[in-house]
Amino acid sequence: MSWQPARDPVVEPTACPPVETVVIPRTADIGGFEVRRAVPSIQRRSVGPFVFVDEMGPALFDAGQGLDVLPHPHIGLATVTYLFDGDMIHRDSLGTVQPIRPGDVNWMTAGRGIAHSERTSPEARKGGSRLAGLQTWVALPEAFEETAPDFAHHDGADLPMIAGEGKSVRLIVGSLYGERSPVRTFSETLYAEALLSPGAVLPVPAEQEERALYVVSGSISIAGDSFPERRLLVLRPGDAIDVRAEAETRLLIFGGEPLDGPRRLWWNFVARDKDRIEQAKEDWREGRFGAVPEETEALPLPGR
């Protein structure tokens, strides 16, 4: 997904001891398709290596319509696409053409530079379609910022599932409850989806130094305090907590090892210094990121 302008998320006061910050994402409409940005904000620039968290949709497209994100570039990060509903076709300058469906995970390592597009599949457009999910950006550690670009896709069936006692947890990235995802990362990273029945209790261990919960739908309570949907809850370090579902709930757990230094974000670029971003701008203007299969247009640099 390409960076789209959105108002800064709002921080909501909380007196819940295990919760450090509550962020209300701001909604932006990008041509009839809503996105809600939870990270970055003034109050929270990152959680672990995650520097960008956008919820996509839910959207209902009429027949013949769909998501159309033209080719655009990235550097210094990995994009992680995870859908709840609908489908999407990923194409990139490595020559990849990959459908993604609910429960699958696309991990695209930009490294020194990659371009990609994201579109609703032709089949899904025929009768109208739905789309909902999350896209996150993971900043690469300094040692890997200029690594070779790469793309990895994992079917949902290949990701660990932990189920029982009213909860179902799909481990997207990292390790949790004694299981480990096959998705390769460059730093310690945690990312999981939990579906909870009313009254179910989800333990969130304290192994990761930085952790957050994003409540997609439903509502939860932590230490007796309630939190509704569309809230990002940044958890205090070092506290193992229990999350209780007050309704049918979908939430994401994410976090991991803190960044090894500050990052600059400009459009779709993540880097440690301004000069590297300026170079990426020039490379995109001059067409040095490579062609994306079956694409003839591309997003211009902002302001041009």
C-alpha positions as CSV (number, residue, x, y, z in Angstrom):
1,M,0.0,0.0,0.0
2,S,1.2,3.5,-0.8
3,W,1.3,6.1,1.9
4,Q,-1.9,8.2,1.9
5,P,-2.4,11.4,3.8
6,A,-4.4,11.1,7.0
7,R,-5.0,13.3,10.1
8,D,-2.8,12.4,13.1
9,P,-4.4,9.7,15.3
10,V,-5.9,11.0,18.6
11,V,-4.6,9.8,22.1
12,E,-7.3,8.8,24.5
13,P,-6.7,9.1,28.3
14,T,-6.5,5.9,30.2
15,A,-6.0,5.0,33.9
16,C,-5.6,1.2,33.1
17,P,-2.1,0.4,34.7
18,P,-1.1,-2.2,32.0
19,V,-1.9,0.1,29.1
20,E,0.6,2.9,28.4
21,T,-1.2,4.7,25.6
22,V,-4.6,4.4,23.8
23,V,-4.6,5.7,20.2
24,I,-7.8,6.3,18.2
25,P,-6.9,5.9,14.5
26,R,-7.9,8.6,12.1
27,T,-9.9,7.7,9.0
28,A,-9.0,8.8,5.4
29,D,-11.1,8.2,2.3
30,I,-9.0,7.3,-0.7
31,G,-11.6,7.3,-3.5
32,G,-14.4,5.4,-1.7
33,F,-12.0,3.1,0.2
34,E,-11.4,3.9,3.9
35,V,-8.1,3.4,5.7
36,R,-7.5,3.9,9.5
37,R,-4.0,4.9,10.5
38,A,-2.9,3.9,14.1
39,V,0.9,4.2,13.6
40,P,2.7,6.6,13.3
41,S,1.4,9.3,15.5
42,I,3.0,12.2,17.4
43,Q,2.7,10.1,20.6
44,R,3.8,6.8,19.1
45,R,6.2,6.7,16.1
46,S,6.7,2.9,16.3
47,V,5.9,-0.3,18.2
48,G,8.8,-2.6,18.1
49,P,10.0,-2.5,14.4
50,F,6.5,-1.6,13.2
51,V,6.5,2.0,11.9
52,F,3.2,2.0,10.0
53,V,-0.1,0.3,10.8
54,D,-3.1,0.9,8.5
55,E,-6.5,-0.9,8.6
56,M,-8.0,-1.2,5.1
57,G,-11.8,-1.2,4.8
58,P,-14.0,-3.0,5.2
59,A,-15.0,-2.0,1.7
60,L,-17.7,-3.2,-0.6
61,F,-17.0,-2.7,-4.3
62,D,-19.6,-2.7,-7.0
63,A,-19.2,-5.0,-10.0
64,G,-16.3,-3.9,-12.2
65,Q,-14.8,-1.9,-9.3
66,G,-12.0,-2.8,-6.8
67,L,-8.8,-1.7,-5.2
68,D,-6.2,-0.2,-7.6
69,V,-3.0,0.9,-6.1
70,L,-0.6,1.8,-8.9
71,P,3.1,0.8,-8.9
72,H,5.0,2.8,-6.2
73,P,8.4,2.4,-4.6
74,H,9.7,1.4,-1.1
75,I,13.1,1.4,0.6
76,G,14.4,0.4,4.0
77,L,11.4,-1.6,5.1
78,A,9.3,-4.7,4.7
79,T,5.6,-4.5,4.0
80,V,3.3,-7.1,5.6
81,T,-0.1,-7.5,4.0
82,Y,-2.8,-9.6,5.9
83,L,-6.4,-9.8,4.8
84,F,-9.6,-10.6,6.7
85,D,-11.9,-10.6,3.7
86,G,-11.5,-10.4,-0.1
87,D,-8.5,-10.8,-2.2
88,M,-5.6,-8.8,-3.8
89,I,-3.1,-9.4,-6.5
90,H,0.5,-8.3,-5.7
91,R,2.9,-7.5,-8.5
92,D,6.4,-6.3,-8.0
93,S,9.6,-5.3,-9.8
94,L,11.2,-8.7,-9.0
95,G,8.6,-10.2,-11.4
96,T,6.4,-11.6,-8.7
97,V,2.6,-12.0,-9.4
98,Q,1.0,-13.3,-6.3
99,P,-2.7,-13.5,-5.1
100,I,-3.3,-13.0,-1.4
101,R,-6.4,-14.3,0.3
102,P,-7.7,-14.1,3.9
103,G,-5.3,-15.7,6.4
104,D,-2.3,-15.6,4.0
105,V,0.7,-13.3,4.6
106,N,2.8,-11.4,2.1
107,W,6.1,-10.2,3.4
108,M,7.9,-8.0,0.9
109,T,11.4,-6.9,1.7
110,A,12.1,-3.6,0.1
111,G,15.8,-3.2,1.2
112,R,17.7,-1.0,-1.3
113,G,14.6,-0.7,-3.4
114,I,11.5,-2.4,-4.9
115,A,8.3,-1.2,-6.6
116,H,4.9,-3.0,-6.5
117,S,1.2,-2.6,-7.2
118,E,-1.9,-4.0,-5.4
119,R,-5.2,-4.6,-7.2
120,T,-8.4,-6.5,-6.8
121,S,-8.3,-9.6,-9.0
122,P,-10.2,-9.7,-12.3
123,E,-12.3,-12.6,-11.0
124,A,-13.4,-10.8,-7.9
125,R,-14.4,-7.7,-9.9
126,K,-16.9,-9.5,-12.0
127,G,-19.7,-9.6,-9.4
128,G,-18.5,-7.1,-6.9
129,S,-16.2,-7.8,-4.0
130,R,-15.3,-7.0,-0.4
131,L,-11.9,-6.1,1.0
132,A,-10.7,-5.8,4.6
133,G,-7.4,-6.3,6.3
134,L,-4.2,-4.7,7.6
135,Q,-1.0,-3.5,6.0
136,T,1.9,-2.8,8.2
137,W,5.5,-1.6,7.6
138,V,8.4,-3.1,9.5
139,A,11.6,-1.0,9.5
140,L,14.7,-3.0,8.7
141,P,17.6,-2.9,11.1
142,E,20.6,-0.7,10.0
143,A,22.6,-3.7,8.9
144,F,19.8,-4.8,6.5
145,E,18.5,-1.4,5.2
146,E,20.3,-1.9,1.9
147,T,19.7,-5.7,1.6
148,A,18.6,-7.1,-1.7
149,P,14.8,-6.8,-2.3
150,D,12.8,-10.0,-1.8
151,F,9.3,-11.3,-1.6
152,A,7.8,-14.2,0.4
153,H,4.3,-15.5,0.5
154,H,2.9,-18.0,3.0
155,D,-0.5,-19.6,2.8
156,G,-2.7,-19.3,5.9
157,A,-2.6,-23.1,6.2
158,D,1.2,-22.9,6.7
159,L,0.9,-20.5,9.7
160,P,0.6,-21.9,13.2
161,M,-2.9,-21.9,14.7
162,I,-3.5,-22.0,18.5
163,A,-7.1,-22.8,19.3
164,G,-9.2,-23.6,22.3
165,E,-11.3,-22.2,25.2
166,G,-13.1,-19.7,22.9
167,K,-10.1,-18.3,21.1
168,S,-8.3,-18.9,17.8
169,V,-4.9,-17.4,17.3
170,R,-3.1,-17.3,14.0
171,L,0.6,-16.6,14.4
172,I,1.6,-14.4,11.4
173,V,5.1,-13.6,12.4
174,G,7.5,-14.5,15.2
175,S,6.9,-16.8,18.2
176,L,4.0,-17.1,20.7
177,Y,2.7,-19.8,23.0
178,G,5.5,-22.2,22.1
179,E,4.9,-21.9,18.3
180,R,6.9,-20.1,15.6
181,S,5.8,-18.7,12.3
182,P,7.8,-19.7,9.1
183,V,8.0,-16.1,8.0
184,R,11.6,-14.9,8.0
185,T,12.3,-11.6,9.7
186,F,15.4,-9.4,10.3
187,S,14.8,-8.7,14.0
188,E,12.7,-10.2,16.7
189,T,9.1,-9.5,15.6
190,L,5.6,-10.5,16.9
191,Y,2.5,-10.3,14.8
192,A,-0.7,-12.4,15.5
193,E,-4.4,-12.4,14.9
194,A,-6.8,-13.5,17.6
195,L,-10.5,-14.3,17.2
196,L,-12.2,-14.4,20.6
197,S,-15.7,-15.5,21.7
198,P,-17.4,-13.5,24.5
199,G,-15.8,-14.3,27.8
200,A,-12.7,-15.8,26.3
201,V,-9.4,-14.9,27.9
202,L,-6.2,-14.2,25.8
203,P,-2.9,-14.2,27.7
204,V,-0.4,-11.7,26.3
205,P,3.1,-12.7,27.5
206,A,5.8,-10.1,28.3
207,E,8.7,-11.6,26.3
208,Q,8.6,-8.8,23.7
209,E,9.9,-5.5,24.9
210,E,7.4,-3.5,23.0
211,R,3.8,-4.7,22.3
212,A,0.5,-3.3,21.2
213,L,-3.0,-4.6,20.6
214,Y,-5.3,-3.3,17.8
215,V,-9.0,-4.0,18.3
216,V,-10.5,-4.5,14.8
217,S,-14.0,-5.4,16.0
218,G,-15.8,-6.2,19.2
219,S,-14.6,-5.0,22.6
220,I,-12.2,-6.2,25.3
221,S,-11.3,-5.6,29.0
222,I,-7.9,-5.4,30.6
223,A,-7.6,-5.2,34.4
224,G,-11.3,-4.3,34.6
225,D,-11.2,-1.4,32.0
226,S,-13.1,-1.7,28.8
227,F,-11.8,-0.8,25.3
228,P,-14.0,-0.7,22.2
229,E,-13.1,-1.5,18.6
230,R,-10.8,0.6,16.5
231,R,-8.4,1.3,19.4
232,L,-4.6,0.8,19.5
233,L,-3.5,-0.1,23.0
234,V,0.2,0.2,23.6
235,L,1.1,-2.1,26.6
236,R,3.6,-1.2,29.3
237,P,6.8,-3.2,29.0
238,G,7.4,-6.1,31.3
239,D,3.8,-6.8,32.2
240,A,2.1,-10.1,31.2
241,I,-1.6,-9.4,30.9
242,D,-4.9,-11.1,30.3
243,V,-7.3,-9.8,27.7
244,R,-11.0,-10.7,28.2
245,A,-13.4,-10.5,25.3
246,E,-16.7,-8.7,26.1
247,A,-18.1,-9.6,22.7
248,E,-17.1,-11.5,19.5
249,T,-13.8,-9.8,18.9
250,R,-11.0,-9.7,16.4
251,L,-7.7,-8.2,17.5
252,L,-4.1,-8.1,16.4
253,I,-1.1,-8.4,18.6
254,F,2.1,-6.9,17.3
255,G,5.5,-5.6,18.5
256,G,9.0,-6.9,19.1
257,E,12.5,-5.6,19.4
258,P,12.7,-1.8,19.5
259,L,14.3,0.1,16.5
260,D,18.0,0.5,16.6
261,G,17.7,4.2,16.1
262,P,15.3,6.8,14.8
263,R,13.8,6.5,11.3
264,R,12.6,9.1,8.8
265,L,9.4,8.4,6.9
266,W,8.7,10.2,3.7
267,W,6.0,8.9,1.4
268,N,6.8,5.2,0.9
269,F,10.4,5.5,2.0
270,V,12.0,4.6,5.4
271,A,15.6,5.5,6.1
272,R,17.9,6.7,8.8
273,D,19.0,9.9,7.0
274,K,17.6,12.5,4.7
275,D,20.2,11.9,1.9
276,R,19.1,8.3,1.4
277,I,15.5,9.5,1.0
278,E,16.6,12.1,-1.5
279,Q,18.4,9.4,-3.5
280,A,15.3,7.3,-3.5
281,K,13.3,10.2,-4.9
282,E,15.7,10.6,-7.7
283,D,15.8,6.9,-8.4
284,W,12.0,6.8,-8.7
285,R,11.9,9.9,-11.0
286,E,14.6,8.2,-13.2
287,G,12.9,4.8,-13.4
288,R,15.6,2.9,-11.5
289,F,13.3,0.8,-9.4
290,G,12.4,-1.5,-12.3
291,A,9.2,-2.4,-14.1
292,V,6.2,-4.1,-12.5
293,P,4.7,-6.9,-14.6
294,E,1.5,-6.0,-16.5
295,E,1.6,-2.4,-15.3
296,T,1.9,0.7,-17.6
297,E,1.3,3.5,-15.1
298,A,2.9,4.5,-11.8
299,L,2.3,6.8,-8.9
300,P,4.3,10.1,-9.2
301,L,6.2,11.5,-6.3
302,P,4.0,13.7,-4.1
303,G,3.9,17.3,-5.1
304,R,4.8,16.7,-8.8
